[in-house]
Amino acid sequence: VTDMSHMFSGCGNLTSLNLSHFNTQNVTDMSGMFNGCQDLTSLDVSHFNTQNVTNMSGMFNGCRRYLTSLDVSHFDTQNVTNMSGMFSGCKELTSLDVSRFNTQNVTNTNSMFQSCSGLTSLDVSHFNTQNVTDMGGMFFDCYRLTSLDVSHFNTQNVTDMRDMFYDCGGVTSLDVSHFNTQNVTDMHAMFLGCSGLTSLEVSHFNTQNVTNMHEMFSGCSGLT
């Protein structure tokens, strides 16, 4: 088997799923695999062999009602190019360890953690984002996060930062001072609703190619 995309997509009434004997060593596509499995209370993918997977977009999208933990700490992501919406809508997750994700080949992280509103911490400090072009909505609605370290993000190829930190109201500091924004065209609502920030250093942003800054800092009521 090489393709497991959308394998259980829309199985909204499933509460449990036994995947313990799955052999995934040849799988290249896991996009949308558990998309819309909203009633799952647990999901054990800790033994998945993902060494050949290139697409994980929307893999756990919409597992939103009862899933509080998900062990992806051993995922081999060295060949993955698309992580867009991977954990989007996983509202009840209280922890998520992606600290060992190898993201060197990833080009799309759009909405990767969108509406992961149960998370209070998220370690993306070691993400290699050198090839990412789309970061739109990456942390959208992660309003319980209190800190977020993106200071080492390489954004030289990013064109879309739309809604990137939208409604991250719990974050009190955010270092984007080293962001290379020379190729960015869309910054719409990038920091909208970041009411916990008291300062934000964007003086070095290169905005020569940006066409949309609508509501970029709207609702940043704590900035002084």
C-alpha positions in Angstrom: 0.0 0.0 0.0 1.3 3.4 -1.0 -1.8 5.5 -0.7 -3.8 5.9 2.5 -5.2 9.3 1.8 -8.7 10.0 3.2 -8.8 6.3 4.3 -11.2 7.1 7.2 -12.3 10.5 6.1 -15.8 11.4 7.3 -16.1 8.5 9.7 -17.6 10.9 12.2 -19.2 8.4 14.5 -16.1 6.3 15.1 -15.0 6.4 18.8 -12.0 4.1 18.5 -9.8 2.6 15.8 -7.3 -0.3 16.1 -4.4 0.4 13.8 -1.9 -1.7 15.7 -1.1 -4.1 12.8 -0.9 -1.5 10.0 2.2 -1.8 7.9 2.8 1.7 6.5 6.4 1.4 5.4 5.6 2.0 1.7 2.9 4.7 2.2 3.6 8.0 0.5 0.3 9.7 1.0 -1.5 10.1 4.3 -3.4 13.3 3.5 -6.8 13.5 5.1 -6.4 10.0 6.5 -8.5 10.7 9.7 -10.2 13.9 8.3 -13.5 14.5 10.1 -13.2 11.7 12.6 -14.7 14.0 15.2 -15.8 11.5 17.8 -12.5 9.6 18.2 -11.5 9.5 21.9 -8.1 8.0 21.2 -5.9 7.3 18.3 -2.7 5.3 18.4 -0.4 6.1 15.5 2.8 5.9 17.5 4.0 2.8 15.6 3.4 4.3 12.1 6.4 4.0 9.8 6.3 7.3 7.9 9.7 7.3 6.3 8.3 7.5 2.8 5.4 9.8 3.4 5.4 13.0 1.4 1.9 14.3 2.1 0.4 14.7 5.5 -1.9 17.6 4.7 -5.2 17.4 6.7 -4.1 14.1 8.3 -5.9 14.7 11.6 -8.1 17.6 10.4 -11.3 17.8 12.4 -10.6 15.3 15.1 -12.2 17.9 17.3 -14.5 16.7 20.0 -12.7 14.2 22.3 -9.2 13.6 21.2 -7.0 15.1 24.0 -3.7 13.4 23.1 -1.9 12.3 20.0 1.6 10.7 19.9 3.4 11.7 16.7 6.7 12.2 18.4 8.3 9.3 16.5 7.0 10.3 13.0 9.8 10.4 10.4 8.9 13.4 8.4 12.1 13.8 6.4 10.4 13.4 3.0 7.2 15.3 3.8 6.5 18.4 1.6 2.9 19.2 2.7 1.8 19.6 6.3 -1.0 22.1 5.6 -4.0 21.6 8.0 -2.3 18.6 9.5 -3.8 19.2 13.0 -6.4 21.7 12.0 -9.4 21.7 14.3 -8.0 19.4 16.9 -9.5 21.6 19.5 -9.3 19.3 22.5 -5.6 18.4 22.2 -3.8 19.5 25.4 -0.3 18.5 24.3 1.4 17.9 21.0 5.0 16.9 20.6 6.3 18.0 17.2 9.7 19.0 18.5 11.5 16.3 16.5 9.7 16.8 13.2 12.1 17.1 10.3 10.6 19.8 8.1 13.5 20.4 5.8 11.5 19.6 2.6 8.1 21.1 3.7 6.8 23.8 1.4 3.3 24.2 2.9 2.4 24.7 6.6 -0.8 26.6 6.0 -3.3 26.1 8.8 -1.1 23.4 10.3 -2.2 24.1 13.9 -5.3 26.1 13.1 -7.8 26.0 16.0 -5.7 23.8 18.2 -7.2 25.9 21.0 -6.5 23.5 23.8 -2.8 23.7 23.5 -1.0 25.9 26.0 2.5 25.2 24.6 3.9 24.2 21.3 7.6 23.7 20.5 8.3 24.6 16.9 11.7 26.1 17.7 13.6 23.6 15.6 11.4 23.7 12.6 13.5 24.1 9.4 11.3 26.3 7.3 13.8 27.2 4.5 11.5 25.8 1.8 8.2 26.9 3.1 6.2 29.2 0.9 2.9 29.2 2.7 2.5 29.9 6.4 -1.0 31.4 6.2 -3.1 30.6 9.3 -0.4 28.4 10.7 -1.3 29.2 14.3 -4.7 30.6 13.7 -7.0 30.6 16.8 -4.4 29.0 19.1 -5.6 31.4 21.7 -4.5 29.3 24.8 -0.8 29.4 23.8 1.1 31.5 26.2 4.4 31.4 24.4 5.6 30.7 20.8 9.2 30.6 19.6 9.4 31.3 15.9 12.6 33.4 16.2 14.6 30.9 14.1 12.0 30.6 11.3 13.6 31.0 7.9 10.9 32.8 5.9 13.0 33.7 2.9 10.6 31.9 0.5 7.3 32.6 2.2 4.7 34.4 0.1 1.7 34.0 2.4 1.6 35.0 6.0 -2.1 35.8 6.1 -3.8 35.1 9.5 -0.5 33.5 10.7 -1.0 34.5 14.4 -4.7 35.3 14.2 -6.3 35.3 17.6 -3.2 34.1 19.5 -4.4 36.3 22.3 -2.6 34.4 25.1 0.8 34.9 23.6 2.6 37.7 25.6 5.8 38.0 23.5 6.5 37.1 19.9 9.9 37.6 18.2 9.5 38.1 14.5 12.3 40.6 14.3 14.4 38.3 12.0 11.6 37.4 9.6 12.6 37.8 6.0 9.5 39.1 4.3 10.9 40.1 0.9 8.7 37.7 -1.0 5.5 38.0 1.1 2.5 39.3 -0.8 -0.2 38.8 1.9 -0.1 39.9 5.5 -3.9 40.2 6.0 -4.8 39.9 9.7 -1.4 38.5 10.4 -1.5 39.5 14.1 -5.2 40.2 14.4 -6.5 39.6 18.0 -3.0 39.2 19.6 -4.3 41.2 22.6 -1.6 39.8 25.0 1.3 41.4 23.1 2.7 44.6 24.7 5.4 45.0 22.0 6.1 43.8 18.5 9.2 44.5 16.5 8.5 44.7 12.8 10.7 47.6 11.9 12.8 45.5 9.6 9.9 44.0 7.7 10.4 44.3 3.9 6.9 45.0 2.6 7.8 45.9 -1.0 5.8 43.1 -2.5 2.9 43.0 0.0 -0.5 43.8 -1.5 -2.7 43.1 1.5 -2.2 44.4 5.0 -5.9 44.6 5.9 -6.5 44.3 9.7 -2.8 43.3 10.2 -2.7 44.5 13.8 -6.4 44.8 14.4 -7.3 44.0 18.1 -3.8 44.1 19.3 -5.1 46.1 22.3 -2.1 45.5 24.5 0.5 47.2 22.3 1.9 50.4 23.8 
